[in-house]
Every structure is written in C-alpha cells, then in structure tokens.
Amino acid sequence: MINNCRYVSTVRDIAKVSWVALGGNQSSIAGGPAETVAYAIDLLKAQGYNLHAKSRLFANPAFPLGSGPDYVNAVVGFQTDCAPHETLEVLHEIEAKLGRERHVRWGSRSVDLDLIAVGDAVFPDVQRQNHWRNLPLDDQMIQTPDELILPHPRMQDRAFVLVPMAEIAPNWLHPILEKTVLQMLNDLPQQDKDDVRPIE
C-alpha cells in the first residue's frame, strides 16, 4: 500500500482535517485493544497522514449491551490532501492488516476505523446523508450504505465518538445539523456520556 497523497501542514488548510474514530474490543497482532488502536494511528502516520490532534483513550460498553467486552475508543484528526474515498480505502486496508473481519454488523472486532468527517464536506449529498442519519435503529442494524456518507450518519448519536472528539475538536460544526461537537454531546442522555470512561 503506497499513499501518494501529500500531507497538509498549513493553518489555512485546517478545513481539510479528516476526523477518524478508532475502536476495538479484541486483540490483534499489535496486542490488546489499546495497543491496537495506538498501532492503527502509527500506521496512518506511516502512510503520510499528518497528525493534527489525538484524544485520550476511552472505554465504553459494547453495543448491544452485554454483547462483548468493553471497547477502547479514540478520535484523531489528520491533515491530508487525500480525497475522502482514498482515505477510506487506507482505513480499510489498516483494518485488514490488524485482523478486522466483517461477519456481524456491530459485532466484536479487533479494530474499527470510521471516517467521521472531512472538514465541512457532505457526501454524497445532503439528501442521502439525511436518509442514513434519520434511519431507525432497527434498520441501522441490518442496512449498510454502499457509498461513503459524510459526516458519519451516526456520529451525533454516539457518545463514544463525541466524548473523545470533544477533547480535540469541541467546536467542529456539523454542516447539516449546524451543531458543534460539544452541543451534540450535550444533547445525549447523561448515562450514555457516563458510560464513556477515560483509561489514560
């Protein structure tokens, strides 16, 4: 895997930051979940992605509750001029390298790398982003989009994404909801927020 994208290092290119949520609850070639998340970040940097910000590691219960060990989660921001689809391909290759197998939707896994947002980009368009964002939970569990959706259609519902992202990008503004990360986090039930616990 060769990444030909140049990294972006100037302040004026901050709008190009790619926000990636990482998580896992199984071991990999790198070690336990915490070591796996850390190694995935190293692999991204090795591909030329310039680290902009990194949250602490957090633990939270598996979903559905009782379906597996606690997850270790983090969020990182990278600066790159890679197109979002190119970044998604790199993320999938890193998942495969670390033993990710996609058998059960939302099942236990060694690592999961989700492209949460790229600046204020909306992919593929507002209508389809709205469709997937408003999909009922029962349908979410059986349906998967066959195209890249940005911002990630579930980010506003997930404390395990918003808690770490609020550490490093509290003022990132959702381009459709017009709410910051901190505002979306404050909208969540208190129990959801309490379930996400720092481990470092």
Secondary structure, DSSP 8 states (H G I E B T S, - for coil): ---------SGGGGGGEEEEEEEESS-BTTBSHHHHHHHHHHHHHHTT-EEEEE---EEE--SSTTSSS-EEEEEEEEE--S-HHHHHHHHHHHHHHTT---SSTT---S-EEEEEEETT--BS-HHHHHHHHT--HHHHTT---SS--BS-TTGGG-HHHHHHHHHH-TT-B-TTT--BHHHHHHHS-HHHHHT-EE--
